[in-house]
């Protein structure tokens, strides 16, 4: 998440130069972040399920889902804070 936030500074400067809407920029960054993190979570979870045999995957899936939702929400809040701070 930190790497994504640092690299989004350059994209934000481009958006400011192109006079883009800051709210739209924040939503697009959040959407792209959530898609890539979601894909990584699904692929990593599937790989882990094939490698490690467990009797039940319920708690693993709940943990992975809550971490995904938490990181997505935290990223959205941080990107909005960063945009308000730079205005």
PDB file of N, CA, C and O in Angstrom, chain B, residues numbered from 101:
ATOM      1  N   UNK B 101       0.820  -1.183   0.000  1.00  0.00           N
ATOM      2  CA  UNK B 101       0.000   0.000   0.000  1.00  0.00           C
ATOM      3  C   UNK B 101       0.870   1.255   0.000  1.00  0.00           C
ATOM      4  O   UNK B 101       0.558   2.230  -0.685  1.00  0.00           O
ATOM      5  N   UNK B 102       1.947   1.230   0.760  1.00  0.00           N
ATOM      6  CA  UNK B 102       2.824   2.394   0.834  1.00  0.00           C
ATOM      7  C   UNK B 102       3.461   2.680  -0.525  1.00  0.00           C
ATOM      8  O   UNK B 102       3.564   3.836  -0.937  1.00  0.00           O
ATOM      9  N   UNK B 103       3.881   1.636  -1.210  1.00  0.00           N
ATOM     10  CA  UNK B 103       4.481   1.816  -2.538  1.00  0.00           C
ATOM     11  C   UNK B 103       3.457   2.410  -3.495  1.00  0.00           C
ATOM     12  O   UNK B 103       3.788   3.290  -4.290  1.00  0.00           O
ATOM     13  N   UNK B 104       2.224   1.939  -3.425  1.00  0.00           N
ATOM     14  CA  UNK B 104       1.188   2.454  -4.307  1.00  0.00           C
ATOM     15  C   UNK B 104       0.912   3.929  -4.004  1.00  0.00           C
ATOM     16  O   UNK B 104       0.752   4.731  -4.924  1.00  0.00           O
ATOM     17  N   UNK B 105       0.857   4.288  -2.722  1.00  0.00           N
ATOM     18  CA  UNK B 105       0.605   5.680  -2.358  1.00  0.00           C
ATOM     19  C   UNK B 105       1.744   6.582  -2.813  1.00  0.00           C
ATOM     20  O   UNK B 105       1.507   7.702  -3.267  1.00  0.00           O
ATOM     21  N   UNK B 106       2.967   6.108  -2.695  1.00  0.00           N
ATOM     22  CA  UNK B 106       4.117   6.914  -3.127  1.00  0.00           C
ATOM     23  C   UNK B 106       4.097   7.088  -4.639  1.00  0.00           C
ATOM     24  O   UNK B 106       4.342   8.183  -5.145  1.00  0.00           O
ATOM     25  N   UNK B 107       3.806   6.013  -5.357  1.00  0.00           N
ATOM     26  CA  UNK B 107       3.799   6.117  -6.817  1.00  0.00           C
ATOM     27  C   UNK B 107       2.589   6.887  -7.332  1.00  0.00           C
ATOM     28  O   UNK B 107       2.613   7.366  -8.465  1.00  0.00           O
ATOM     29  N   UNK B 108       1.544   7.019  -6.541  1.00  0.00           N
ATOM     30  CA  UNK B 108       0.369   7.761  -6.996  1.00  0.00           C
ATOM     31  C   UNK B 108       0.626   9.268  -7.012  1.00  0.00           C
ATOM     32  O   UNK B 108      -0.136  10.012  -7.628  1.00  0.00           O
ATOM     33  N   UNK B 109       1.659   9.716  -6.363  1.00  0.00           N
ATOM     34  CA  UNK B 109       1.984  11.148  -6.358  1.00  0.00           C
ATOM     35  C   UNK B 109       2.266  11.635  -7.780  1.00  0.00           C
ATOM     36  O   UNK B 109       1.816  12.711  -8.174  1.00  0.00           O
ATOM     37  N   UNK B 110       3.009  10.842  -8.542  1.00  0.00           N
ATOM     38  CA  UNK B 110       3.325  11.229  -9.914  1.00  0.00           C
ATOM     39  C   UNK B 110       2.052  11.259 -10.756  1.00  0.00           C
ATOM     40  O   UNK B 110       1.855  12.180 -11.549  1.00  0.00           O
ATOM     41  N   UNK B 111       1.198  10.268 -10.591  1.00  0.00           N
ATOM     42  CA  UNK B 111      -0.060  10.238 -11.337  1.00  0.00           C
ATOM     43  C   UNK B 111      -0.979  11.389 -10.921  1.00  0.00           C
ATOM     44  O   UNK B 111      -1.728  11.918 -11.742  1.00  0.00           O
ATOM     45  N   UNK B 112      -0.919  11.773  -9.643  1.00  0.00           N
ATOM     46  CA  UNK B 112      -1.715  12.909  -9.192  1.00  0.00           C
ATOM     47  C   UNK B 112      -1.222  14.199  -9.825  1.00  0.00           C
ATOM     48  O   UNK B 112      -2.028  15.036 -10.234  1.00  0.00           O
ATOM     49  N   UNK B 113       0.089  14.369  -9.910  1.00  0.00           N
ATOM     50  CA  UNK B 113       0.627  15.560 -10.569  1.00  0.00           C
ATOM     51  C   UNK B 113       0.210  15.621 -12.030  1.00  0.00           C
ATOM     52  O   UNK B 113      -0.079  16.700 -12.547  1.00  0.00           O
ATOM     53  N   UNK B 114       0.176  14.482 -12.694  1.00  0.00           N
ATOM     54  CA  UNK B 114      -0.315  14.436 -14.078  1.00  0.00           C
ATOM     55  C   UNK B 114      -1.791  14.813 -14.134  1.00  0.00           C
ATOM     56  O   UNK B 114      -2.212  15.538 -15.036  1.00  0.00           O
ATOM     57  N   UNK B 115      -2.574  14.328 -13.184  1.00  0.00           N
ATOM     58  CA  UNK B 115      -4.008  14.641 -13.162  1.00  0.00           C
ATOM     59  C   UNK B 115      -4.247  16.123 -12.904  1.00  0.00           C
ATOM     60  O   UNK B 115      -5.153  16.717 -13.489  1.00  0.00           O
ATOM     61  N   UNK B 116      -3.447  16.719 -12.038  1.00  0.00           N
ATOM     62  CA  UNK B 116      -3.573  18.151 -11.773  1.00  0.00           C
ATOM     63  C   UNK B 116      -3.237  18.939 -13.036  1.00  0.00           C
ATOM     64  O   UNK B 116      -3.922  19.905 -13.371  1.00  0.00           O
ATOM     65  N   UNK B 117      -2.179  18.524 -13.734  1.00  0.00           N
ATOM     66  CA  UNK B 117      -1.787  19.193 -14.975  1.00  0.00           C
ATOM     67  C   UNK B 117      -2.900  19.099 -16.018  1.00  0.00           C
ATOM     68  O   UNK B 117      -3.136  20.051 -16.762  1.00  0.00           O
ATOM     69  N   UNK B 118      -3.580  17.959 -16.074  1.00  0.00           N
ATOM     70  CA  UNK B 118      -4.668  17.766 -17.029  1.00  0.00           C
ATOM     71  C   UNK B 118      -6.001  18.298 -16.510  1.00  0.00           C
ATOM     72  O   UNK B 118      -7.026  18.166 -17.178  1.00  0.00           O
ATOM     73  N   UNK B 119      -5.987  18.897 -15.327  1.00  0.00           N
ATOM     74  CA  UNK B 119      -7.155  19.492 -14.682  1.00  0.00           C
ATOM     75  C   UNK B 119      -8.270  18.466 -14.463  1.00  0.00           C
ATOM     76  O   UNK B 119      -9.438  18.726 -14.752  1.00  0.00           O
ATOM     77  N   UNK B 120      -7.890  17.314 -13.955  1.00  0.00           N
ATOM     78  CA  UNK B 120      -8.861  16.258 -13.647  1.00  0.00           C
ATOM     79  C   UNK B 120      -9.510  16.522 -12.293  1.00  0.00           C
ATOM     80  O   UNK B 120      -8.954  17.229 -11.453  1.00  0.00           O
ATOM     81  N   UNK B 121     -10.676  15.953 -12.097  1.00  0.00           N
ATOM     82  CA  UNK B 121     -11.399  16.076 -10.842  1.00  0.00           C
ATOM     83  C   UNK B 121     -10.693  15.242  -9.763  1.00  0.00           C
ATOM     84  O   UNK B 121     -10.472  14.048  -9.971  1.00  0.00           O
ATOM     85  N   UNK B 122     -10.332  15.839  -8.613  1.00  0.00           N
ATOM     86  CA  UNK B 122      -9.641  15.075  -7.563  1.00  0.00           C
ATOM     87  C   UNK B 122     -10.457  13.894  -7.028  1.00  0.00           C
ATOM     88  O   UNK B 122      -9.890  12.850  -6.706  1.00  0.00           O
ATOM     89  N   UNK B 123     -11.765  14.046  -6.932  1.00  0.00           N
ATOM     90  CA  UNK B 123     -12.599  12.934  -6.443  1.00  0.00           C
ATOM     91  C   UNK B 123     -12.578  11.777  -7.435  1.00  0.00           C
ATOM     92  O   UNK B 123     -12.544  10.613  -7.035  1.00  0.00           O
ATOM     93  N   UNK B 124     -12.598  12.088  -8.705  1.00  0.00           N
ATOM     94  CA  UNK B 124     -12.540  11.038  -9.728  1.00  0.00           C
ATOM     95  C   UNK B 124     -11.177  10.357  -9.709  1.00  0.00           C
ATOM     96  O   UNK B 124     -11.086   9.140  -9.872  1.00  0.00           O
ATOM     97  N   UNK B 125     -10.117  11.140  -9.512  1.00  0.00           N
ATOM     98  CA  UNK B 125      -8.773  10.570  -9.418  1.00  0.00           C
ATOM     99  C   UNK B 125      -8.677   9.604  -8.242  1.00  0.00           C
ATOM    100  O   UNK B 125      -8.128   8.510  -8.376  1.00  0.00           O
ATOM    101  N   UNK B 126      -9.214  10.008  -7.085  1.00  0.00           N
ATOM    102  CA  UNK B 126      -9.166   9.152  -5.902  1.00  0.00           C
ATOM    103  C   UNK B 126      -9.936   7.862  -6.131  1.00  0.00           C
ATOM    104  O   UNK B 126      -9.485   6.788  -5.735  1.00  0.00           O
ATOM    105  N   UNK B 127     -11.100   7.963  -6.770  1.00  0.00           N
ATOM    106  CA  UNK B 127     -11.889   6.763  -7.036  1.00  0.00           C
ATOM    107  C   UNK B 127     -11.171   5.829  -8.005  1.00  0.00           C
ATOM    108  O   UNK B 127     -11.170   4.614  -7.806  1.00  0.00           O
ATOM    109  N   UNK B 128     -10.561   6.386  -9.050  1.00  0.00           N
ATOM    110  CA  UNK B 128      -9.845   5.547 -10.021  1.00  0.00           C
ATOM    111  C   UNK B 128      -8.634   4.871  -9.393  1.00  0.00           C
ATOM    112  O   UNK B 128      -8.356   3.709  -9.690  1.00  0.00           O
ATOM    113  N   UNK B 129      -7.916   5.573  -8.537  1.00  0.00           N
ATOM    114  CA  UNK B 129      -6.779   4.962  -7.843  1.00  0.00           C
ATOM    115  C   UNK B 129      -7.251   3.849  -6.922  1.00  0.00           C
ATOM    116  O   UNK B 129      -6.651   2.775  -6.877  1.00  0.00           O
ATOM    117  N   UNK B 130      -8.330   4.109  -6.186  1.00  0.00           N
ATOM    118  CA  UNK B 130      -8.871   3.098  -5.273  1.00  0.00           C
ATOM    119  C   UNK B 130      -9.356   1.885  -6.037  1.00  0.00           C
ATOM    120  O   UNK B 130      -9.119   0.752  -5.618  1.00  0.00           O
ATOM    121  N   UNK B 131     -10.035   2.106  -7.156  1.00  0.00           N
ATOM    122  CA  UNK B 131     -10.549   1.001  -7.964  1.00  0.00           C
ATOM    123  C   UNK B 131      -9.411   0.139  -8.499  1.00  0.00           C
ATOM    124  O   UNK B 131      -9.468  -1.088  -8.417  1.00  0.00           O
ATOM    125  N   UNK B 132      -8.385   0.773  -9.043  1.00  0.00           N
ATOM    126  CA  UNK B 132      -7.253   0.020  -9.591  1.00  0.00           C
ATOM    127  C   UNK B 132      -6.524  -0.739  -8.486  1.00  0.00           C
ATOM    128  O   UNK B 132      -6.164  -1.903  -8.668  1.00  0.00           O
ATOM    129  N   UNK B 133      -6.306  -0.094  -7.351  1.00  0.00           N
ATOM    130  CA  UNK B 133      -5.657  -0.754  -6.218  1.00  0.00           C
ATOM    131  C   UNK B 133      -6.466  -1.959  -5.765  1.00  0.00           C
ATOM    132  O   UNK B 133      -5.914  -3.036  -5.545  1.00  0.00           O
ATOM    133  N   UNK B 134      -7.781  -1.777  -5.624  1.00  0.00           N
ATOM    134  CA  UNK B 134      -8.634  -2.861  -5.134  1.00  0.00           C
ATOM    135  C   UNK B 134      -8.658  -4.042  -6.099  1.00  0.00           C
ATOM    136  O   UNK B 134      -8.663  -5.196  -5.671  1.00  0.00           O
ATOM    137  N   UNK B 135      -8.673  -3.758  -7.390  1.00  0.00           N
ATOM    138  CA  UNK B 135      -8.673  -4.848  -8.375  1.00  0.00           C
ATOM    139  C   UNK B 135      -7.388  -5.658  -8.278  1.00  0.00           C
ATOM    140  O   UNK B 135      -7.432  -6.887  -8.229  1.00  0.00           O
ATOM    141  N   UNK B 136      -6.241  -4.980  -8.249  1.00  0.00           N
ATOM    142  CA  UNK B 136      -4.963  -5.701  -8.213  1.00  0.00           C
ATOM    143  C   UNK B 136      -4.754  -6.444  -6.897  1.00  0.00           C
ATOM    144  O   UNK B 136      -4.249  -7.566  -6.890  1.00  0.00           O
ATOM    145  N   UNK B 137      -5.136  -5.826  -5.796  1.00  0.00           N
ATOM    146  CA  UNK B 137      -4.996  -6.501  -4.506  1.00  0.00           C
ATOM    147  C   UNK B 137      -5.960  -7.686  -4.424  1.00  0.00           C
ATOM    148  O   UNK B 137      -5.609  -8.736  -3.885  1.00  0.00           O
ATOM    149  N   UNK B 138      -7.162  -7.521  -4.952  1.00  0.00           N
ATOM    150  CA  UNK B 138      -8.120  -8.621  -4.969  1.00  0.00           C
ATOM    151  C   UNK B 138      -7.630  -9.791  -5.800  1.00  0.00           C
ATOM    152  O   UNK B 138      -7.736 -10.945  -5.384  1.00  0.00           O
ATOM    153  N   UNK B 139      -7.091  -9.493  -6.986  1.00  0.00           N
ATOM    154  CA  UNK B 139      -6.544 -10.570  -7.818  1.00  0.00           C
ATOM    155  C   UNK B 139      -5.380 -11.273  -7.130  1.00  0.00           C
ATOM    156  O   UNK B 139      -5.283 -12.500  -7.162  1.00  0.00           O
ATOM    157  N   UNK B 140      -4.497 -10.492  -6.506  1.00  0.00           N
ATOM    158  CA  UNK B 140      -3.370 -11.081  -5.788  1.00  0.00           C
ATOM    159  C   UNK B 140      -3.815 -11.938  -4.619  1.00  0.00           C
ATOM    160  O   UNK B 140      -3.231 -12.988  -4.351  1.00  0.00           O
ATOM    161  N   UNK B 141      -4.852 -11.489  -3.922  1.00  0.00           N
ATOM    162  CA  UNK B 141      -5.379 -12.250  -2.798  1.00  0.00           C
ATOM    163  C   UNK B 141      -5.994 -13.568  -3.270  1.00  0.00           C
ATOM    164  O   UNK B 141      -5.774 -14.616  -2.663  1.00  0.00           O
ATOM    165  N   UNK B 142      -6.757 -13.506  -4.342  1.00  0.00           N
ATOM    166  CA  UNK B 142      -7.389 -14.722  -4.863  1.00  0.00           C
ATOM    167  C   UNK B 142      -6.346 -15.704  -5.383  1.00  0.00           C
ATOM    168  O   UNK B 142      -6.396 -16.889  -5.053  1.00  0.00           O
ATOM    169  N   UNK B 143      -5.409 -15.229  -6.186  1.00  0.00           N
ATOM    170  CA  UNK B 143      -4.382 -16.113  -6.746  1.00  0.00           C
ATOM    171  C   UNK B 143      -3.487 -16.677  -5.645  1.00  0.00           C
ATOM    172  O   UNK B 143      -3.171 -17.867  -5.654  1.00  0.00           O
ATOM    173  N   UNK B 144      -3.078 -15.836  -4.703  1.00  0.00           N
ATOM    174  CA  UNK B 144      -2.253 -16.303  -3.588  1.00  0.00           C
ATOM    175  C   UNK B 144      -2.988 -17.275  -2.692  1.00  0.00           C
ATOM    176  O   UNK B 144      -2.414 -18.256  -2.221  1.00  0.00           O
ATOM    177  N   UNK B 145      -4.260 -17.000  -2.459  1.00  0.00           N
ATOM    178  CA  UNK B 145      -5.055 -17.914  -1.642  1.00  0.00           C
ATOM    179  C   UNK B 145      -5.231 -19.268  -2.303  1.00  0.00           C
ATOM    180  O   UNK B 145      -5.154 -20.306  -1.645  1.00  0.00           O
ATOM    181  N   UNK B 146      -5.469 -19.252  -3.609  1.00  0.00           N
ATOM    182  CA  UNK B 146      -5.618 -20.524  -4.328  1.00  0.00           C
ATOM    183  C   UNK B 146      -4.311 -21.308  -4.336  1.00  0.00           C
ATOM    184  O   UNK B 146      -4.308 -22.525  -4.152  1.00  0.00           O
ATOM    185  N   UNK B 147      -3.200 -20.604  -4.549  1.00  0.00           N
ATOM    186  CA  UNK B 147      -1.904 -21.278  -4.524  1.00  0.00           C
ATOM    187  C   UNK B 147      -1.632 -21.876  -3.146  1.00  0.00           C
ATOM    188  O   UNK B 147      -1.145 -23.001  -3.036  1.00  0.00           O
ATOM    189  N   UNK B 148      -1.948 -21.123  -2.100  1.00  0.00           N
ATOM    190  CA  UNK B 148      -1.770 -21.630  -0.739  1.00  0.00           C
ATOM    191  C   UNK B 148      -2.659 -22.821  -0.440  1.00  0.00           C
ATOM    192  O   UNK B 148      -2.251 -23.738   0.273  1.00  0.00           O
ATOM    193  N   UNK B 149      -3.873 -22.816  -0.978  1.00  0.00           N
ATOM    194  CA  UNK B 149      -4.785 -23.940  -0.748  1.00  0.00           C
ATOM    195  C   UNK B 149      -4.298 -25.211  -1.443  1.00  0.00           C
ATOM    196  O   UNK B 149      -4.510 -26.316  -0.943  1.00  0.00           O
ATOM    197  N   UNK B 150      -3.648 -25.055  -2.589  1.00  0.00           N
ATOM    198  CA  UNK B 150      -3.116 -26.222  -3.292  1.00  0.00           C
ATOM    199  C   UNK B 150      -1.860 -26.764  -2.615  1.00  0.00           C
ATOM    200  O   UNK B 150      -1.613 -27.970  -2.640  1.00  0.00           O
ATOM    201  N   UNK B 151      -1.076 -25.889  -2.019  1.00  0.00           N
ATOM    202  CA  UNK B 151       0.178 -26.317  -1.395  1.00  0.00           C
ATOM    203  C   UNK B 151      -0.066 -26.886  -0.002  1.00  0.00           C
ATOM    204  O   UNK B 151       0.462 -27.946   0.335  1.00  0.00           O
ATOM    205  N   UNK B 152      -0.862 -26.192   0.810  1.00  0.00           N
ATOM    206  CA  UNK B 152      -1.104 -26.604   2.184  1.00  0.00           C
ATOM    207  C   UNK B 152      -2.505 -27.177   2.327  1.00  0.00           C
ATOM    208  O   UNK B 152      -3.493 -26.522   1.995  1.00  0.00           O
ATOM    209  N   UNK B 153      -2.580 -28.380   2.813  1.00  0.00           N
ATOM    210  CA  UNK B 153      -3.872 -29.031   3.008  1.00  0.00           C
ATOM    211  C   UNK B 153      -4.421 -28.678   4.394  1.00  0.00           C
ATOM    212  O   UNK B 153      -3.730 -28.815   5.403  1.00  0.00           O
ATOM    213  N   UNK B 154      -5.662 -28.227   4.422  1.00  0.00           N
ATOM    214  CA  UNK B 154      -6.321 -27.891   5.678  1.00  0.00           C
ATOM    215  C   UNK B 154      -7.641 -28.648   5.744  1.00  0.00           C
ATOM    216  O   UNK B 154      -8.184 -29.052   4.716  1.00  0.00           O
ATOM    217  N   UNK B 155      -8.150 -28.839   6.950  1.00  0.00           N
ATOM    218  CA  UNK B 155      -9.432 -29.529   7.081  1.00  0.00           C
ATOM    219  C   UNK B 155     -10.590 -28.587   6.755  1.00  0.00           C
ATOM    220  O   UNK B 155     -11.604 -29.022   6.210  1.00  0.00           O
ATOM    221  N   UNK B 156     -10.447 -27.314   7.080  1.00  0.00           N
ATOM    222  CA  UNK B 156     -11.484 -26.334   6.757  1.00  0.00           C
ATOM    223  C   UNK B 156     -10.815 -25.024   6.329  1.00  0.00           C
ATOM    224  O   UNK B 156      -9.794 -24.615   6.882  1.00  0.00           O
ATOM    225  N   UNK B 157     -11.405 -24.399   5.357  1.00  0.00           N
ATOM    226  CA  UNK B 157     -10.858 -23.148   4.831  1.00  0.00           C
ATOM    227  C   UNK B 157     -11.704 -21.944   5.237  1.00  0.00           C
ATOM    228  O   UNK B 157     -11.463 -20.834   4.762  1.00  0.00           O
ATOM    229  N   UNK B 158     -12.674 -22.144   6.092  1.00  0.00           N
ATOM    230  CA  UNK B 158     -13.594 -21.072   6.461  1.00  0.00           C
ATOM    231  C   UNK B 158     -12.869 -19.903   7.113  1.00  0.00           C
ATOM    232  O   UNK B 158     -13.048 -18.757   6.701  1.00  0.00           O
ATOM    233  N   UNK B 159     -12.062 -20.177   8.115  1.00  0.00           N
ATOM    234  CA  UNK B 159     -11.372 -19.100   8.822  1.00  0.00           C
ATOM    235  C   UNK B 159     -10.318 -18.438   7.938  1.00  0.00           C
ATOM    236  O   UNK B 159     -10.095 -17.231   8.027  1.00  0.00           O
ATOM    237  N   UNK B 160      -9.685 -19.218   7.101  1.00  0.00           N
ATOM    238  CA  UNK B 160      -8.712 -18.659   6.166  1.00  0.00           C
ATOM    239  C   UNK B 160      -9.390 -17.687   5.201  1.00  0.00           C
ATOM    240  O   UNK B 160      -8.888 -16.586   4.977  1.00  0.00           O
ATOM    241  N   UNK B 161     -10.514 -18.085   4.635  1.00  0.00           N
ATOM    242  CA  UNK B 161     -11.235 -17.217   3.705  1.00  0.00           C
ATOM    243  C   UNK B 161     -11.793 -15.979   4.396  1.00  0.00           C
ATOM    244  O   UNK B 161     -11.781 -14.888   3.825  1.00  0.00           O
ATOM    245  N   UNK B 162     -12.282 -16.143   5.621  1.00  0.00           N
ATOM    246  CA  UNK B 162     -12.766 -14.980   6.373  1.00  0.00           C
ATOM    247  C   UNK B 162     -11.633 -14.006   6.681  1.00  0.00           C
ATOM    248  O   UNK B 162     -11.808 -12.792   6.584  1.00  0.00           O
ATOM    249  N   UNK B 163     -10.478 -14.539   7.052  1.00  0.00           N
ATOM    250  CA  UNK B 163      -9.325 -13.690   7.338  1.00  0.00           C
ATOM    251  C   UNK B 163      -8.851 -12.965   6.087  1.00  0.00           C
ATOM    252  O   UNK B 163      -8.596 -11.761   6.117  1.00  0.00           O
ATOM    253  N   UNK B 164      -8.734 -13.705   4.988  1.00  0.00           N
ATOM    254  CA  UNK B 164      -8.296 -13.079   3.737  1.00  0.00           C
ATOM    255  C   UNK B 164      -9.289 -12.017   3.272  1.00  0.00           C
ATOM    256  O   UNK B 164      -8.881 -10.954   2.805  1.00  0.00           O
ATOM    257  N   UNK B 165     -10.573 -12.292   3.393  1.00  0.00           N
ATOM    258  CA  UNK B 165     -11.593 -11.328   2.987  1.00  0.00           C
ATOM    259  C   UNK B 165     -11.583 -10.077   3.849  1.00  0.00           C
ATOM    260  O   UNK B 165     -11.722  -8.963   3.342  1.00  0.00           O
ATOM    261  N   UNK B 166     -11.418 -10.263   5.153  1.00  0.00           N
ATOM    262  CA  UNK B 166     -11.396  -9.090   6.034  1.00  0.00           C
ATOM    263  C   UNK B 166     -10.130  -8.263   5.832  1.00  0.00           C
ATOM    264  O   UNK B 166     -10.180  -7.036   5.916  1.00  0.00           O
ATOM    265  N   UNK B 167      -9.009  -8.907   5.571  1.00  0.00           N
ATOM    266  CA  UNK B 167      -7.778  -8.157   5.286  1.00  0.00           C
ATOM    267  C   UNK B 167      -7.936  -7.379   3.984  1.00  0.00           C
ATOM    268  O   UNK B 167      -7.510  -6.228   3.890  1.00  0.00           O
ATOM    269  N   UNK B 168      -8.549  -8.004   2.980  1.00  0.00           N
ATOM    270  CA  UNK B 168      -8.774  -7.319   1.706  1.00  0.00           C
ATOM    271  C   UNK B 168      -9.679  -6.100   1.897  1.00  0.00           C
ATOM    272  O   UNK B 168      -9.353  -5.009   1.429  1.00  0.00           O
ATOM    273  N   UNK B 169     -10.794  -6.276   2.570  1.00  0.00           N
ATOM    274  CA  UNK B 169     -11.713  -5.161   2.795  1.00  0.00           C
ATOM    275  C   UNK B 169     -11.075  -4.062   3.632  1.00  0.00           C
ATOM    276  O   UNK B 169     -11.255  -2.876   3.353  1.00  0.00           O
ATOM    277  N   UNK B 170     -10.331  -4.459   4.657  1.00  0.00           N
ATOM    278  CA  UNK B 170      -9.662  -3.472   5.503  1.00  0.00           C
ATOM    279  C   UNK B 170      -8.609  -2.680   4.753  1.00  0.00           C
ATOM    280  O   UNK B 170      -8.523  -1.461   4.903  1.00  0.00           O
ATOM    281  N   UNK B 171      -7.813  -3.356   3.954  1.00  0.00           N
ATOM    282  CA  UNK B 171      -6.772  -2.639   3.211  1.00  0.00           C
ATOM    283  C   UNK B 171      -7.380  -1.748   2.141  1.00  0.00           C
ATOM    284  O   UNK B 171      -6.869  -0.659   1.881  1.00  0.00           O
ATOM    285  N   UNK B 172      -8.460  -2.191   1.520  1.00  0.00           N
ATOM    286  CA  UNK B 172      -9.121  -1.376   0.506  1.00  0.00           C
ATOM    287  C   UNK B 172      -9.708  -0.110   1.131  1.00  0.00           C
ATOM    288  O   UNK B 172      -9.564   0.981   0.579  1.00  0.00           O
ATOM    289  N   UNK B 173     -10.356  -0.252   2.258  1.00  0.00           N
ATOM    290  CA  UNK B 173     -10.917   0.904   2.961  1.00  0.00           C
ATOM    291  C   UNK B 173      -9.819   1.846   3.446  1.00  0.00           C
ATOM    292  O   UNK B 173      -9.937   3.064   3.303  1.00  0.00           O
ATOM    293  N   UNK B 174      -8.767   1.295   4.012  1.00  0.00           N
ATOM    294  CA  UNK B 174      -7.654   2.116   4.484  1.00  0.00           C
ATOM    295  C   UNK B 174      -7.003   2.875   3.337  1.00  0.00           C
ATOM    296  O   UNK B 174      -6.665   4.049   3.485  1.00  0.00           O
ATOM    297  N   UNK B 175      -6.822   2.219   2.198  1.00  0.00           N
ATOM    298  CA  UNK B 175      -6.244   2.898   1.043  1.00  0.00           C
ATOM    299  C   UNK B 175      -7.128   4.050   0.597  1.00  0.00           C
ATOM    300  O   UNK B 175      -6.630   5.137   0.303  1.00  0.00           O
ATOM    301  N   UNK B 176      -8.438   3.822   0.544  1.00  0.00           N
ATOM    302  CA  UNK B 176      -9.354   4.885   0.122  1.00  0.00           C
ATOM    303  C   UNK B 176      -9.284   6.082   1.076  1.00  0.00           C
ATOM    304  O   UNK B 176      -9.265   7.230   0.634  1.00  0.00           O
ATOM    305  N   UNK B 177      -9.245   5.814   2.366  1.00  0.00           N
ATOM    306  CA  UNK B 177      -9.144   6.904   3.338  1.00  0.00           C
ATOM    307  C   UNK B 177      -7.811   7.637   3.216  1.00  0.00           C
ATOM    308  O   UNK B 177      -7.773   8.866   3.281  1.00  0.00           O
ATOM    309  N   UNK B 178      -6.724   6.897   3.040  1.00  0.00           N
ATOM    310  CA  UNK B 178      -5.414   7.543   2.926  1.00  0.00           C
ATOM    311  C   UNK B 178      -5.279   8.359   1.656  1.00  0.00           C
ATOM    312  O   UNK B 178      -4.688   9.438   1.685  1.00  0.00           O
ATOM    313  N   UNK B 179      -5.809   7.878   0.544  1.00  0.00           N
ATOM    314  CA  UNK B 179      -5.702   8.633  -0.705  1.00  0.00           C
ATOM    315  C   UNK B 179      -6.537   9.906  -0.614  1.00  0.00           C
ATOM    316  O   UNK B 179      -6.133  10.949  -1.128  1.00  0.00           O
ATOM    317  N   UNK B 180      -7.693   9.830   0.034  1.00  0.00           N
ATOM    318  CA  UNK B 180      -8.513  11.039   0.209  1.00  0.00           C
ATOM    319  C   UNK B 180      -7.838  12.025   1.154  1.00  0.00           C
ATOM    320  O   UNK B 180      -7.867  13.230   0.903  1.00  0.00           O
ATOM    321  N   UNK B 181      -7.231  11.542   2.235  1.00  0.00           N
ATOM    322  CA  UNK B 181      -6.497  12.434   3.137  1.00  0.00           C
ATOM    323  C   UNK B 181      -5.350  13.120   2.421  1.00  0.00           C
ATOM    324  O   UNK B 181      -5.116  14.315   2.602  1.00  0.00           O
ATOM    325  N   UNK B 182      -4.643  12.363   1.614  1.00  0.00           N
ATOM    326  CA  UNK B 182      -3.505  12.919   0.886  1.00  0.00           C
ATOM    327  C   UNK B 182      -3.959  13.979  -0.122  1.00  0.00           C
ATOM    328  O   UNK B 182      -3.280  14.988  -0.310  1.00  0.00           O
ATOM    329  N   UNK B 183      -5.096  13.754  -0.765  1.00  0.00           N
ATOM    330  CA  UNK B 183      -5.608  14.740  -1.719  1.00  0.00           C
ATOM    331  C   UNK B 183      -6.069  16.013  -1.013  1.00  0.00           C
ATOM    332  O   UNK B 183      -5.826  17.115  -1.504  1.00  0.00           O
ATOM    333  N   UNK B 184      -6.733  15.868   0.134  1.00  0.00           N
ATOM    334  CA  UNK B 184      -7.178  17.052   0.872  1.00  0.00           C
ATOM    335  C   UNK B 184      -5.988  17.832   1.416  1.00  0.00           C
ATOM    336  O   UNK B 184      -6.025  19.061   1.489  1.00  0.00           O
ATOM    337  N   UNK B 185      -4.948  17.125   1.791  1.00  0.00           N
ATOM    338  CA  UNK B 185      -3.754  17.762   2.325  1.00  0.00           C
ATOM    339  C   UNK B 185      -3.004  18.542   1.242  1.00  0.00           C
ATOM    340  O   UNK B 185      -2.412  19.583   1.526  1.00  0.00           O
ATOM    341  N   UNK B 186      -3.027  18.046   0.010  1.00  0.00           N
ATOM    342  CA  UNK B 186      -2.277  18.707  -1.054  1.00  0.00           C
ATOM    343  C   UNK B 186      -3.044  19.846  -1.695  1.00  0.00           C
ATOM    344  O   UNK B 186      -2.470  20.598  -2.483  1.00  0.00           O
ATOM    345  N   UNK B 187      -4.327  19.998  -1.383  1.00  0.00           N
ATOM    346  CA  UNK B 187      -5.100  21.088  -1.989  1.00  0.00           C
ATOM    347  C   UNK B 187      -4.823  22.408  -1.363  1.00  0.00           C
ATOM    348  O   UNK B 187      -5.401  23.417  -1.769  1.00  0.00           O
TER     349      UNK B 187
END
